[in-house]
Protein backbone atom coordinates (compact mmCIF):
# COMPACT_ATOMS: atom_id res chain seq x y z
CA UNK A 1 0.00 0.00 0.00
CA UNK A 2 1.51 3.30 -1.12
CA UNK A 3 2.21 5.79 1.69
CA UNK A 4 1.97 9.48 0.84
CA UNK A 5 2.99 12.17 3.31
CA UNK A 6 1.45 15.65 3.14
CA UNK A 7 3.48 18.17 5.17
CA UNK A 8 2.26 21.66 6.04
CA UNK A 9 5.07 24.24 5.84
CA UNK A 10 2.89 27.19 6.89
CA UNK A 11 2.09 28.09 10.48
CA UNK A 12 -0.39 30.96 10.12
CA UNK A 13 -3.97 31.11 11.33
CA UNK A 14 -5.70 29.53 8.35
CA UNK A 15 -4.29 26.06 8.94
CA UNK A 16 -5.28 25.71 12.57
CA UNK A 17 -7.39 22.76 13.59
CA UNK A 18 -11.11 23.49 13.65
CA UNK A 19 -10.90 26.89 12.02
CA UNK A 20 -10.54 25.89 8.40
CA UNK A 21 -11.38 23.19 5.91
CA UNK A 22 -7.79 22.01 6.01
CA UNK A 23 -6.45 21.11 2.59
CA UNK A 24 -3.99 18.49 3.83
CA UNK A 25 -6.60 16.44 5.69
CA UNK A 26 -9.06 16.61 2.81
CA UNK A 27 -6.42 15.37 0.37
CA UNK A 28 -5.37 12.66 2.84
CA UNK A 29 -8.94 11.40 3.03
CA UNK A 30 -9.10 11.24 -0.77
CA UNK A 31 -5.85 9.26 -0.96
CA UNK A 32 -7.12 6.85 1.70
CA UNK A 33 -10.37 6.33 -0.24
CA UNK A 34 -8.26 5.32 -3.25
CA UNK A 35 -6.40 2.65 -1.28
CA UNK A 36 -3.32 4.55 -0.03
CA UNK A 37 -2.02 5.39 3.42
CA UNK A 38 -1.83 9.13 4.05
CA UNK A 39 0.27 10.85 6.71
CA UNK A 40 -0.33 14.54 7.39
CA UNK A 41 2.37 16.53 9.18
CA UNK A 42 1.54 19.83 10.87
CA UNK A 43 4.11 22.07 12.58
CA UNK A 44 3.60 22.81 16.28
CA UNK A 45 5.98 25.37 17.76
CA UNK A 46 4.80 24.47 21.29
CA UNK A 47 5.38 20.72 20.99
CA UNK A 48 8.31 18.97 22.64
CA UNK A 49 7.56 15.67 20.87
CA UNK A 50 5.27 14.59 18.03
CA UNK A 51 1.60 14.03 18.82
CA UNK A 52 -0.44 11.74 16.62
CA UNK A 53 -4.11 11.36 15.76
CA UNK A 54 -5.71 8.57 13.76
CA UNK A 55 -9.08 10.02 12.75
CA UNK A 56 -9.99 7.11 10.50
CA UNK A 57 -8.42 4.08 8.80
CA UNK A 58 -5.62 4.93 6.41
CA UNK A 59 -4.94 8.40 7.84
CA UNK A 60 -2.52 9.63 10.48
CA UNK A 61 -2.07 13.25 11.52
CA UNK A 62 1.12 14.29 13.28
CA UNK A 63 1.74 17.56 15.12
CA UNK A 64 5.51 17.88 15.07
CA UNK A 65 7.98 20.12 16.95
CA UNK A 66 8.91 23.05 14.74
CA UNK A 67 10.38 26.52 14.70
CA UNK A 68 8.66 29.47 13.04
CA UNK A 69 9.92 32.49 11.17
CA UNK A 70 6.80 34.56 10.61
CA UNK A 71 4.39 32.16 8.91
CA UNK A 72 7.21 29.91 7.67
CA UNK A 73 7.57 26.60 9.53
CA UNK A 74 10.80 24.66 9.96
CA UNK A 75 10.33 21.11 11.27
CA UNK A 76 12.97 20.15 13.82
CA UNK A 77 13.08 16.65 12.35
CA UNK A 78 11.64 14.77 9.40
CA UNK A 79 12.21 11.42 11.10
CA UNK A 80 8.46 10.70 11.01
CA UNK A 81 8.74 10.25 7.24
CA UNK A 82 11.12 7.35 7.80
CA UNK A 83 9.12 5.86 10.65
CA UNK A 84 6.00 5.87 8.47
CA UNK A 85 7.95 4.56 5.47
CA UNK A 86 6.74 7.39 3.24
CA UNK A 87 7.02 6.59 -0.46
CA UNK A 88 6.27 10.14 -1.62
CA UNK A 89 5.62 13.60 -0.25
CA UNK A 90 2.89 15.82 -1.67
CA UNK A 91 4.16 19.35 -0.97
CA UNK A 92 1.98 22.47 -1.05
CA UNK A 93 5.00 24.60 -0.17
CA UNK A 94 4.71 27.60 -2.53
CA UNK A 95 7.54 29.98 -1.48
CA UNK A 96 7.88 28.53 2.03
CA UNK A 97 11.43 28.72 3.31
CA UNK A 98 11.20 25.19 4.71
CA UNK A 99 10.94 23.57 1.26
CA UNK A 100 14.70 23.12 0.61
CA UNK A 101 15.29 21.31 3.90
CA UNK A 102 12.43 18.90 3.20
CA UNK A 103 13.69 18.32 -0.35
CA UNK A 104 17.22 17.51 0.84
CA UNK A 105 15.85 15.01 3.36
CA UNK A 106 13.73 13.32 0.69
CA UNK A 107 16.69 13.09 -1.69
CA UNK A 108 18.88 11.59 1.02
CA UNK A 109 16.32 8.90 1.87
CA UNK A 110 14.81 8.03 -1.50
CA UNK A 111 11.42 9.65 -0.91
CA UNK A 112 9.73 10.92 -4.07
CA UNK A 113 9.08 14.69 -3.94
CA UNK A 114 6.42 16.52 -5.95
CA UNK A 115 4.45 19.76 -5.50
CA UNK A 116 1.03 21.34 -5.85
CA UNK A 117 1.50 25.11 -5.77
CA UNK A 118 -0.88 28.00 -5.29
CA UNK A 119 1.71 30.80 -5.61
CA UNK A 120 5.36 31.21 -6.50
CA UNK A 121 5.93 34.88 -5.65
CA UNK A 122 5.34 36.78 -2.43
CA UNK A 123 1.95 38.53 -2.20
CA UNK A 124 3.01 40.96 0.55
CA UNK A 125 1.69 44.51 0.36
CA UNK A 126 5.21 45.74 1.15
CA UNK A 127 7.58 46.01 -1.81
CA UNK A 128 10.68 45.39 0.31
CA UNK A 129 9.17 42.20 1.73
CA UNK A 130 8.26 40.99 -1.76
CA UNK A 131 11.79 41.55 -3.04
CA UNK A 132 13.33 39.82 -0.02
CA UNK A 133 10.98 36.83 -0.10
CA UNK A 134 11.38 36.35 -3.84
CA UNK A 135 15.16 36.29 -3.35
CA UNK A 136 14.98 33.89 -0.41
CA UNK A 137 12.69 31.51 -2.30
CA UNK A 138 14.96 31.13 -5.33
CA UNK A 139 16.08 27.68 -4.03
CA UNK A 140 12.42 26.61 -4.15
CA UNK A 141 12.23 27.51 -7.84
CA UNK A 142 15.34 25.46 -8.58
CA UNK A 143 13.71 22.48 -6.83
CA UNK A 144 10.44 22.93 -8.72
CA UNK A 145 12.34 22.93 -12.02
CA UNK A 146 13.58 19.39 -11.47
CA UNK A 147 10.60 17.76 -9.73
CA UNK A 148 6.98 17.27 -10.84
CA UNK A 149 5.20 20.54 -10.13
CA UNK A 150 1.45 21.12 -10.45
CA UNK A 151 -0.34 24.47 -10.34
CA UNK A 152 -3.61 25.01 -8.50
CA UNK A 153 -4.81 27.47 -11.16
CA UNK A 154 -4.21 28.10 -14.88
CA UNK A 155 -2.85 31.55 -13.98
CA UNK A 156 -0.07 30.01 -11.89
CA UNK A 157 0.58 27.36 -14.55
CA UNK A 158 1.35 30.18 -16.98
CA UNK A 159 3.51 31.96 -14.41
CA UNK A 160 5.52 28.80 -13.81
CA UNK A 161 6.09 28.40 -17.53
CA UNK A 162 7.19 32.04 -17.78
CA UNK A 163 9.75 31.38 -15.04
CA UNK A 164 11.12 28.34 -16.85
CA UNK A 165 9.54 25.86 -14.41
CA UNK A 166 7.93 22.94 -16.29
CA UNK A 167 4.34 22.62 -15.13
CA UNK A 168 3.00 19.07 -14.88
CA UNK A 169 -0.56 20.35 -15.19
CA UNK A 170 -3.36 22.09 -13.31
CA UNK A 171 -4.36 20.32 -10.06
CA UNK A 172 -7.04 22.41 -8.36
CA UNK A 173 -7.72 22.49 -4.65
CA UNK A 174 -10.63 20.29 -3.63
CA UNK A 175 -13.32 20.32 -1.00
CA UNK A 176 -13.39 17.76 1.80
CA UNK A 177 -17.10 17.02 1.92
CA UNK A 178 -16.73 14.40 4.67
CA UNK A 179 -16.40 17.08 7.35
CA UNK A 180 -19.21 19.29 6.09
CA UNK A 181 -22.30 18.90 8.28
CA UNK A 182 -25.76 18.33 6.89
CA UNK A 183 -27.97 21.37 7.47
CA UNK A 184 -31.57 20.17 7.74
CA UNK A 185 -34.65 22.27 7.14
CA UNK A 186 -35.41 25.32 5.05
CA UNK A 187 -33.51 28.58 4.79
CA UNK A 188 -36.13 30.22 7.02
CA UNK A 189 -35.69 27.53 9.66
CA UNK A 190 -31.90 27.89 9.53
CA UNK A 191 -32.19 31.66 9.89
CA UNK A 192 -34.50 31.26 12.87
CA UNK A 193 -31.97 28.95 14.53
CA UNK A 194 -29.21 31.51 13.91
CA UNK A 195 -31.23 34.53 15.02
CA UNK A 196 -31.35 36.11 11.55
CA UNK A 197 -34.33 37.94 10.07
CA UNK A 198 -36.21 35.36 7.94
CA UNK A 199 -37.46 38.01 5.50
CA UNK A 200 -34.27 40.04 4.91
CA UNK A 201 -31.73 39.74 2.09
CA UNK A 202 -28.33 38.58 3.43
CA UNK A 203 -24.87 38.45 1.92
CA UNK A 204 -22.11 36.57 3.72
CA UNK A 205 -18.36 37.25 3.87
CA UNK A 206 -16.01 34.67 5.42
CA UNK A 207 -12.29 35.40 5.76
CA UNK A 208 -9.51 37.29 7.45
CA UNK A 209 -10.26 40.98 8.07
CA UNK A 210 -6.85 41.96 6.73
CA UNK A 211 -5.99 44.28 3.84
CA UNK A 212 -5.34 41.57 1.25
CA UNK A 213 -8.93 40.27 1.63
CA UNK A 214 -10.34 43.78 0.91
CA UNK A 215 -12.96 43.67 3.75
CA UNK A 216 -13.32 47.46 3.84
CA UNK A 217 -15.05 47.22 0.47
CA UNK A 218 -18.02 45.86 2.42
CA UNK A 219 -18.68 49.46 3.51
CA UNK A 220 -19.39 50.94 0.04
CA UNK A 221 -20.94 47.63 -1.04
CA UNK A 222 -23.61 47.87 1.66
CA UNK A 223 -24.10 51.55 0.84
CA UNK A 224 -24.96 50.42 -2.70
CA UNK A 225 -27.30 47.75 -1.31
CA UNK A 226 -29.48 49.59 1.24
CA UNK A 227 -32.03 46.77 1.26
CA UNK A 228 -29.42 44.12 2.15
CA UNK A 229 -27.87 42.94 5.40
CA UNK A 230 -24.52 41.23 5.93
CA UNK A 231 -23.06 38.40 7.97
CA UNK A 232 -19.30 38.83 8.38
CA UNK A 233 -17.32 35.93 9.84
CA UNK A 234 -13.67 36.67 10.57
CA UNK A 235 -11.17 38.68 12.52
CA UNK A 236 -8.01 40.60 11.73
CA UNK A 237 -6.22 43.93 11.71
CA UNK A 238 -9.12 45.84 10.11
CA UNK A 239 -11.82 44.52 12.44
CA UNK A 240 -12.08 47.67 14.59
CA UNK A 241 -12.25 50.02 11.61
CA UNK A 242 -14.85 47.82 9.95
CA UNK A 243 -16.99 47.73 13.09
CA UNK A 244 -16.83 51.50 13.41
CA UNK A 245 -17.82 52.21 9.81
CA UNK A 246 -20.38 49.54 8.96
CA UNK A 247 -24.04 50.59 9.07
CA UNK A 248 -25.55 49.94 12.49
CA UNK A 249 -28.33 47.37 12.65
CA UNK A 250 -27.56 45.79 9.28
CA UNK A 251 -24.50 43.69 10.11
CA UNK A 252 -23.96 40.52 12.11
CA UNK A 253 -20.22 40.15 12.72
CA UNK A 254 -18.84 36.95 14.24
CA UNK A 255 -15.10 37.08 15.01
CA UNK A 256 -14.54 33.34 14.97
CA UNK A 257 -16.43 30.11 14.36
CA UNK A 258 -15.25 26.54 14.08
CA UNK A 259 -15.44 25.41 10.50
CA UNK A 260 -18.32 23.01 11.11
CA UNK A 261 -20.43 25.90 12.45
CA UNK A 262 -19.83 28.19 9.46
CA UNK A 263 -21.81 26.07 7.03
CA UNK A 264 -25.18 26.98 8.52
CA UNK A 265 -24.54 30.59 7.47
CA UNK A 266 -23.87 29.56 3.86
CA UNK A 267 -27.30 27.89 3.86
CA UNK A 268 -28.94 30.85 5.59
CA UNK A 269 -27.62 33.61 3.32
CA UNK A 270 -28.62 34.57 -0.22
CA UNK A 271 -25.19 35.40 -1.67
CA UNK A 272 -21.52 34.81 -0.80
CA UNK A 273 -19.08 37.63 -1.61
CA UNK A 274 -15.33 37.30 -2.24
CA UNK A 275 -13.58 40.66 -2.45
CA UNK A 276 -9.92 39.63 -2.74
CA UNK A 277 -8.51 40.42 -6.19
CA UNK A 278 -5.49 38.15 -5.51
CA UNK A 279 -7.37 35.11 -4.25
CA UNK A 280 -5.17 32.09 -4.97
CA UNK A 281 -8.06 29.70 -4.60
CA UNK A 282 -10.61 30.24 -1.82
CA UNK A 283 -11.76 27.37 0.39
CA UNK A 284 -14.69 29.39 1.73
CA UNK A 285 -15.72 30.04 -1.89
CA UNK A 286 -15.83 26.28 -2.50
CA UNK A 287 -17.77 25.71 0.72
CA UNK A 288 -20.37 28.36 -0.08
CA UNK A 289 -20.90 27.04 -3.60
CA UNK A 290 -21.21 23.48 -2.29
CA UNK A 291 -23.97 24.73 0.03
CA UNK A 292 -25.80 26.27 -2.94
CA UNK A 293 -25.00 29.86 -1.94
CA UNK A 294 -24.28 31.68 -5.23
CA UNK A 295 -20.93 33.54 -5.25
CA UNK A 296 -20.21 37.08 -6.38
CA UNK A 297 -16.45 37.50 -6.55
CA UNK A 298 -13.76 39.79 -7.82
CA UNK A 299 -11.71 38.47 -10.71
CA UNK A 300 -8.71 36.58 -9.28
CA UNK A 301 -6.92 33.31 -10.15
CA UNK A 302 -9.09 31.12 -7.92
CA UNK A 303 -12.55 32.56 -8.66
CA UNK A 304 -11.73 32.81 -12.37
CA UNK A 305 -11.08 29.06 -12.42
CA UNK A 306 -13.94 27.98 -10.17
CA UNK A 307 -16.84 30.20 -11.26
CA UNK A 308 -18.51 30.01 -14.67
CA UNK A 309 -19.40 33.68 -14.99
CA UNK A 310 -23.16 34.17 -15.25
CA UNK A 311 -23.85 30.47 -14.67
CA UNK A 312 -22.46 29.32 -11.31
CA UNK A 313 -21.70 32.80 -10.01
CA UNK A 314 -20.77 36.35 -10.97
CA UNK A 315 -17.25 37.68 -11.58
CA UNK A 316 -16.65 41.42 -11.15
CA UNK A 317 -13.99 44.10 -10.80
CA UNK A 318 -15.57 47.12 -9.07
CA UNK A 319 -17.81 47.64 -6.06
CA UNK A 320 -20.61 48.82 -8.34
CA UNK A 321 -20.32 45.59 -10.33
CA UNK A 322 -20.29 43.57 -7.12
CA UNK A 323 -23.51 45.26 -6.00
CA UNK A 324 -25.15 44.54 -9.36
CA UNK A 325 -23.96 40.94 -9.11
CA UNK A 326 -25.45 40.53 -5.64
CA UNK A 327 -28.83 41.65 -6.99
CA UNK A 328 -28.51 39.35 -10.01
CA UNK A 329 -27.56 36.13 -8.19
CA UNK A 330 -30.46 33.75 -7.64
CA UNK A 331 -31.33 30.21 -6.55
CA UNK A 332 -30.76 28.75 -10.02
CA UNK A 333 -27.22 30.10 -9.91
CA UNK A 334 -26.83 28.53 -6.48
CA UNK A 335 -27.85 25.12 -7.85
CA UNK A 336 -25.34 25.53 -10.70
CA UNK A 337 -22.64 26.46 -8.18
CA UNK A 338 -23.32 23.29 -6.18
CA UNK A 339 -23.15 21.19 -9.34
CA UNK A 340 -19.88 22.85 -10.34
CA UNK A 341 -18.16 21.88 -7.08
CA UNK A 342 -19.47 18.31 -7.07
CA UNK A 343 -18.25 17.70 -10.62
CA UNK A 344 -14.88 19.47 -10.61
CA UNK A 345 -13.59 20.55 -7.19
CA UNK A 346 -13.49 17.59 -4.82
CA UNK A 347 -10.19 16.24 -3.50
CA UNK A 348 -10.72 12.93 -5.28
CA UNK A 349 -9.84 14.64 -8.58
CA UNK A 350 -6.46 15.81 -7.24
CA UNK A 351 -5.67 12.44 -5.65
CA UNK A 352 -6.41 10.59 -8.88
CA UNK A 353 -4.12 12.94 -10.83
CA UNK A 354 -1.30 12.49 -8.32
CA UNK A 355 -1.59 8.70 -8.25
CA UNK A 356 -1.53 8.50 -12.04
CA UNK A 357 1.68 10.54 -12.07
CA UNK A 358 3.28 8.41 -9.31
CA UNK A 359 2.47 5.23 -11.25
CA UNK A 360 3.98 6.73 -14.38
CA UNK A 361 7.13 7.67 -12.44
CA UNK A 362 7.41 4.16 -11.06
CA UNK A 363 6.93 5.08 -7.40
CA UNK A 364 6.28 1.86 -5.48
CA UNK A 365 5.42 0.94 -1.92
CA UNK A 366 8.49 0.31 0.22
CA UNK A 367 6.49 -1.83 2.68
CA UNK A 368 5.43 -1.48 6.29
C-alpha positions in Angstrom: 0.0 0.0 0.0 1.5 3.3 -1.1 2.2 5.8 1.7 2.0 9.5 0.8 3.0 12.2 3.3 1.5 15.6 3.1 3.5 18.2 5.2 2.3 21.7 6.0 5.1 24.2 5.8 2.9 27.2 6.9 2.1 28.1 10.5 -0.4 31.0 10.1 -4.0 31.1 11.3 -5.7 29.5 8.3 -4.3 26.1 8.9 -5.3 25.7 12.6 -7.4 22.8 13.6 -11.1 23.5 13.6 -10.9 26.9 12.0 -10.5 25.9 8.4 -11.4 23.2 5.9 -7.8 22.0 6.0 -6.5 21.1 2.6 -4.0 18.5 3.8 -6.6 16.4 5.7 -9.1 16.6 2.8 -6.4 15.4 0.4 -5.4 12.7 2.8 -8.9 11.4 3.0 -9.1 11.2 -0.8 -5.8 9.3 -1.0 -7.1 6.8 1.7 -10.4 6.3 -0.2 -8.3 5.3 -3.3 -6.4 2.6 -1.3 -3.3 4.5 0.0 -2.0 5.4 3.4 -1.8 9.1 4.1 0.3 10.8 6.7 -0.3 14.5 7.4 2.4 16.5 9.2 1.5 19.8 10.9 4.1 22.1 12.6 3.6 22.8 16.3 6.0 25.4 17.8 4.8 24.5 21.3 5.4 20.7 21.0 8.3 19.0 22.6 7.6 15.7 20.9 5.3 14.6 18.0 1.6 14.0 18.8 -0.4 11.7 16.6 -4.1 11.4 15.8 -5.7 8.6 13.8 -9.1 10.0 12.8 -10.0 7.1 10.5 -8.4 4.1 8.8 -5.6 4.9 6.4 -4.9 8.4 7.8 -2.5 9.6 10.5 -2.1 13.2 11.5 1.1 14.3 13.3 1.7 17.6 15.1 5.5 17.9 15.1 8.0 20.1 16.9 8.9 23.1 14.7 10.4 26.5 14.7 8.7 29.5 13.0 9.9 32.5 11.2 6.8 34.6 10.6 4.4 32.2 8.9 7.2 29.9 7.7 7.6 26.6 9.5 10.8 24.7 10.0 10.3 21.1 11.3 13.0 20.2 13.8 13.1 16.6 12.4 11.6 14.8 9.4 12.2 11.4 11.1 8.5 10.7 11.0 8.7 10.3 7.2 11.1 7.3 7.8 9.1 5.9 10.7 6.0 5.9 8.5 8.0 4.6 5.5 6.7 7.4 3.2 7.0 6.6 -0.5 6.3 10.1 -1.6 5.6 13.6 -0.2 2.9 15.8 -1.7 4.2 19.4 -1.0 2.0 22.5 -1.1 5.0 24.6 -0.2 4.7 27.6 -2.5 7.5 30.0 -1.5 7.9 28.5 2.0 11.4 28.7 3.3 11.2 25.2 4.7 10.9 23.6 1.3 14.7 23.1 0.6 15.3 21.3 3.9 12.4 18.9 3.2 13.7 18.3 -0.3 17.2 17.5 0.8 15.8 15.0 3.4 13.7 13.3 0.7 16.7 13.1 -1.7 18.9 11.6 1.0 16.3 8.9 1.9 14.8 8.0 -1.5 11.4 9.6 -0.9 9.7 10.9 -4.1 9.1 14.7 -3.9 6.4 16.5 -5.9 4.5 19.8 -5.5 1.0 21.3 -5.8 1.5 25.1 -5.8 -0.9 28.0 -5.3 1.7 30.8 -5.6 5.4 31.2 -6.5 5.9 34.9 -5.6 5.3 36.8 -2.4 1.9 38.5 -2.2 3.0 41.0 0.6 1.7 44.5 0.4 5.2 45.7 1.2 7.6 46.0 -1.8 10.7 45.4 0.3 9.2 42.2 1.7 8.3 41.0 -1.8 11.8 41.6 -3.0 13.3 39.8 0.0 11.0 36.8 -0.1 11.4 36.4 -3.8 15.2 36.3 -3.4 15.0 33.9 -0.4 12.7 31.5 -2.3 15.0 31.1 -5.3 16.1 27.7 -4.0 12.4 26.6 -4.1 12.2 27.5 -7.8 15.3 25.5 -8.6 13.7 22.5 -6.8 10.4 22.9 -8.7 12.3 22.9 -12.0 13.6 19.4 -11.5 10.6 17.8 -9.7 7.0 17.3 -10.8 5.2 20.5 -10.1 1.5 21.1 -10.4 -0.3 24.5 -10.3 -3.6 25.0 -8.5 -4.8 27.5 -11.2 -4.2 28.1 -14.9 -2.9 31.6 -14.0 -0.1 30.0 -11.9 0.6 27.4 -14.5 1.4 30.2 -17.0 3.5 32.0 -14.4 5.5 28.8 -13.8 6.1 28.4 -17.5 7.2 32.0 -17.8 9.7 31.4 -15.0 11.1 28.3 -16.8 9.5 25.9 -14.4 7.9 22.9 -16.3 4.3 22.6 -15.1 3.0 19.1 -14.9 -0.6 20.4 -15.2 -3.4 22.1 -13.3 -4.4 20.3 -10.1 -7.0 22.4 -8.4 -7.7 22.5 -4.6 -10.6 20.3 -3.6 -13.3 20.3 -1.0 -13.4 17.8 1.8 -17.1 17.0 1.9 -16.7 14.4 4.7 -16.4 17.1 7.3 -19.2 19.3 6.1 -22.3 18.9 8.3 -25.8 18.3 6.9 -28.0 21.4 7.5 -31.6 20.2 7.7 -34.6 22.3 7.1 -35.4 25.3 5.0 -33.5 28.6 4.8 -36.1 30.2 7.0 -35.7 27.5 9.7 -31.9 27.9 9.5 -32.2 31.7 9.9 -34.5 31.3 12.9 -32.0 29.0 14.5 -29.2 31.5 13.9 -31.2 34.5 15.0 -31.3 36.1 11.6 -34.3 37.9 10.1 -36.2 35.4 7.9 -37.5 38.0 5.5 -34.3 40.0 4.9 -31.7 39.7 2.1 -28.3 38.6 3.4 -24.9 38.5 1.9 -22.1 36.6 3.7 -18.4 37.2 3.9 -16.0 34.7 5.4 -12.3 35.4 5.8 -9.5 37.3 7.5 -10.3 41.0 8.1 -6.9 42.0 6.7 -6.0 44.3 3.8 -5.3 41.6 1.2 -8.9 40.3 1.6 -10.3 43.8 0.9 -13.0 43.7 3.7 -13.3 47.5 3.8 -15.1 47.2 0.5 -18.0 45.9 2.4 -18.7 49.5 3.5 -19.4 50.9 0.0 -20.9 47.6 -1.0 -23.6 47.9 1.7 -24.1 51.5 0.8 -25.0 50.4 -2.7 -27.3 47.8 -1.3 -29.5 49.6 1.2 -32.0 46.8 1.3 -29.4 44.1 2.2 -27.9 42.9 5.4 -24.5 41.2 5.9 -23.1 38.4 8.0 -19.3 38.8 8.4 -17.3 35.9 9.8 -13.7 36.7 10.6 -11.2 38.7 12.5 -8.0 40.6 11.7 -6.2 43.9 11.7 -9.1 45.8 10.1 -11.8 44.5 12.4 -12.1 47.7 14.6 -12.2 50.0 11.6 -14.8 47.8 10.0 -17.0 47.7 13.1 -16.8 51.5 13.4 -17.8 52.2 9.8 -20.4 49.5 9.0 -24.0 50.6 9.1 -25.6 49.9 12.5 -28.3 47.4 12.7 -27.6 45.8 9.3 -24.5 43.7 10.1 -24.0 40.5 12.1 -20.2 40.1 12.7 -18.8 37.0 14.2 -15.1 37.1 15.0 -14.5 33.3 15.0 -16.4 30.1 14.4 -15.3 26.5 14.1 -15.4 25.4 10.5 -18.3 23.0 11.1 -20.4 25.9 12.5 -19.8 28.2 9.5 -21.8 26.1 7.0 -25.2 27.0 8.5 -24.5 30.6 7.5 -23.9 29.6 3.9 -27.3 27.9 3.9 -28.9 30.8 5.6 -27.6 33.6 3.3 -28.6 34.6 -0.2 -25.2 35.4 -1.7 -21.5 34.8 -0.8 -19.1 37.6 -1.6 -15.3 37.3 -2.2 -13.6 40.7 -2.5 -9.9 39.6 -2.7 -8.5 40.4 -6.2 -5.5 38.2 -5.5 -7.4 35.1 -4.2 -5.2 32.1 -5.0 -8.1 29.7 -4.6 -10.6 30.2 -1.8 -11.8 27.4 0.4 -14.7 29.4 1.7 -15.7 30.0 -1.9 -15.8 26.3 -2.5 -17.8 25.7 0.7 -20.4 28.4 -0.1 -20.9 27.0 -3.6 -21.2 23.5 -2.3 -24.0 24.7 0.0 -25.8 26.3 -2.9 -25.0 29.9 -1.9 -24.3 31.7 -5.2 -20.9 33.5 -5.2 -20.2 37.1 -6.4 -16.4 37.5 -6.6 -13.8 39.8 -7.8 -11.7 38.5 -10.7 -8.7 36.6 -9.3 -6.9 33.3 -10.2 -9.1 31.1 -7.9 -12.5 32.6 -8.7 -11.7 32.8 -12.4 -11.1 29.1 -12.4 -13.9 28.0 -10.2 -16.8 30.2 -11.3 -18.5 30.0 -14.7 -19.4 33.7 -15.0 -23.2 34.2 -15.3 -23.9 30.5 -14.7 -22.5 29.3 -11.3 -21.7 32.8 -10.0 -20.8 36.3 -11.0 -17.3 37.7 -11.6 -16.6 41.4 -11.2 -14.0 44.1 -10.8 -15.6 47.1 -9.1 -17.8 47.6 -6.1 -20.6 48.8 -8.3 -20.3 45.6 -10.3 -20.3 43.6 -7.1 -23.5 45.3 -6.0 -25.2 44.5 -9.4 -24.0 40.9 -9.1 -25.5 40.5 -5.6 -28.8 41.7 -7.0 -28.5 39.4 -10.0 -27.6 36.1 -8.2 -30.5 33.7 -7.6 -31.3 30.2 -6.6 -30.8 28.8 -10.0 -27.2 30.1 -9.9 -26.8 28.5 -6.5 -27.8 25.1 -7.9 -25.3 25.5 -10.7 -22.6 26.5 -8.2 -23.3 23.3 -6.2 -23.2 21.2 -9.3 -19.9 22.8 -10.3 -18.2 21.9 -7.1 -19.5 18.3 -7.1 -18.2 17.7 -10.6 -14.9 19.5 -10.6 -13.6 20.5 -7.2 -13.5 17.6 -4.8 -10.2 16.2 -3.5 -10.7 12.9 -5.3 -9.8 14.6 -8.6 -6.5 15.8 -7.2 -5.7 12.4 -5.6 -6.4 10.6 -8.9 -4.1 12.9 -10.8 -1.3 12.5 -8.3 -1.6 8.7 -8.3 -1.5 8.5 -12.0 1.7 10.5 -12.1 3.3 8.4 -9.3 2.5 5.2 -11.2 4.0 6.7 -14.4 7.1 7.7 -12.4 7.4 4.2 -11.1 6.9 5.1 -7.4 6.3 1.9 -5.5 5.4 0.9 -1.9 8.5 0.3 0.2 6.5 -1.8 2.7 5.4 -1.5 6.3 
